[in-house]
Amino acid sequence: MSQPVPPPNVPPSTPGFPPAAGQPVPPYDAAPPPGYAAPPPYGYGYPPPPPLPGPPPELVAAPGKRFLAKLVDGLLTAVLIVAVLAPTAAYLDTGPEGPGAVLGGLLIALTLLFGIFLYDPILTATGGTVGKRLLGLRVARLETGQPVGFGTALGRHLMATLINYLTCVPLAYLWVTWDKPHRQGLHDKIVRTVVVRTR
């Protein structure tokens, strides 16, 4: 039996390279040539990127709920500060001397310190602020979903305060309206936290 003769003026294809003009083109799902392993599922290119860390999209807190929780916490701390400062300031206006004046000033300082700097970190580290608990939200670590400790909660709060102070707008909080995929604020990105739903 005679061997098939290739068409005239058509050079034979070289193994490992595309077929020369006029040669049949193998389909993409054809078996690999001898000496080559089957291609991996993603082909011979780069492997797919690993999945991003973080919660599934359905657990990420909606921006509206986050803003409402922040509003509740802001009103609560304002009421707390006024409830302590108003009578204390009235007492100091009467002109007390000695220990009374010192205790009054110390009470004002501690109230402001707690209301401005410690309310959010302490309650976040112990499960969530009043506003977040009411709205069914909590702050979690981005990679593991575990609760955050006081150090992380304090750093998160201080970063938000600093960013908002430097930009003169609540940019740290507004960032959640366009951030993808985890709706993080700038302060969340810095300390690698995310706000998720609890119910």
N, C-alpha and C positions, 0 to 999 in steps of 0.2 A: 504494500500500500504506500502510495506516495505521500510525502509531507505537504501540508498546505503552504502555498507560496504567498508571502506578503505582497500587498499591492506594490507596483513599481514606484520608485522614488520616495518611498516612505520608510524612514529608518526605524528599526525596532526600538521599542521603549526600553529605557534603562531602569532596572529595579530601584525602587526608592524615590523615583522622580515621577512627575506627571507624565502620562502617556504622550508620545509624540503625536503630531497632527495625523489624523486618519486612523489612529489606533482606538480600540474600544475603551471607553471610560468605565471603570468598575463602579458599582453603586457604593454610597457611603456606608451602608450596612454590610458590605461584603466582608468575608473573612480576611483577617490580616495576612499579609504575605508571610512566607516561611521565615522563621527567625524573629518575628515580632510578636509581642504579647498583645492580647486584646486590649483595646483602648479603655481607660477608666470611664465611669459613667458620665463624667463631665468633659470627656474628650481629651485631646493632647495639650490643651491650653492650661491656664492657671486653674487651680482648684477653686471652688466657690468660697467666698469669705465666710469666716465663722459667724454664727448668729450674734447679734448685738446683745450684751448683757442687759438685764432689766426685766420688768414684769411684762406679761402679755398685755396687749392694748386694752382689753376689756377691764383690767384692774387699775389702769392709770386714772387718777382723779381728774374730773372735768374742771376746766378753769373757773367756771361759774361757781362751783361748790367751794373751790379754794378761796376765791375772793369773798364769798359770803362768810366762810369760816374766819378769814382775816378780819372782816368787819365786826363779827361778834366778839373776837378777842380784843380788838381795838376799843370797842365800846366798854367792854368789861374792865379792862385796865384803866380806862379813863375814869369810870365810876369809882373804882377802887382808889385811885390817886386822889380824886376830889374828896371822897369820903374821909380820907385821912388828913389831907392837907388843909381843908377848910377849917375844921375845928382846931387843928394845931396852930394854924396861922392866926386864928382869932385869939387863941390863948397867948401866943407870943406878943400880940398887939397890946395886951394888957400890961406889958412891961415886966414880966417875971425876971428875977435875977437868980444867979447861982445855978444849981442843978436843974431847975425847971427849964431854963433857957437852953441849956446844953442838951437835955433830953428831947426837947421840942425840935431843935435843929437836927439832932441825930435821927429822930423819927421821920422828918421830912426827907433827909438824905437817903435813908434806907427804903422808904416808899418809892422814891423816884428810881433808885437803883433796881429794885425788884420790878417795878412796872415797865421800865424802859429796856432793861438788859437781861433780867433773869426769869421773868414770867414765861416767855416762850421756851427758852432752853430747858428749864426745870420740868415743865409739863410735857414737852416733846420727849424728853428722855424717860419719862415715867408713863408713856402711853399716848400722849396727845394733849394738846391744849383743849380748853372748853369748847371753842368753836369747832375744832376738828372732830372732837368726840360727838358733838351734836350732829354734824354733817356726815358722820361715818367715814372719816379720813384718818390717815396716820402717815408719819414720815418713816421711810424705810431705807436701808442701804441698797444702792442700785444693783450691786452684783448678787446679793444674797437674799434680799427681802427681809432681813432681820431688823429688829428695832435698833435705833441709834443710841449711843451713850451720851452722857452730858457733854463731853468734850466736842463731839461732832455736832451736837445740837447747838452748843454755844458758838462754835465756829460758823455754822450755817446762819445763825441769827446775826452775828457781827458782820459777816460778809454782805448780807442783805441790807443792813443798816448803812454800811460804808458805801455800797454801790448807789443806794438811793440818795444818800447825802451828797455824793460827788456829782451825780447827774441831775440833782434837783427834781427828779421825777421818780416814781416807784418802778424804775426799770427792772430791778431784780424780780419783781412780781409780774410785771407786764410781759416779761419774756415767755411766760408759760403759754401765752395766747398764740404764739407762732412756732414754738419749739416742737420738733419732731424727733423721735417717735414717742418720747416719754413725758412731754409737757413739763420739762424741768425749768425752774427759774435759774437765773445766773448763779445765785447762791447754791442751788442744788447741784449745778454742774461743777462748781469749785470743790465741794466736799463730797461729791458723788452720792447724792441722795435722790430719792424720788418720793412723791406723795401718791399713795394708793388708797383705793376704797377698802373699807372693812366690811361693808354690807351692800 
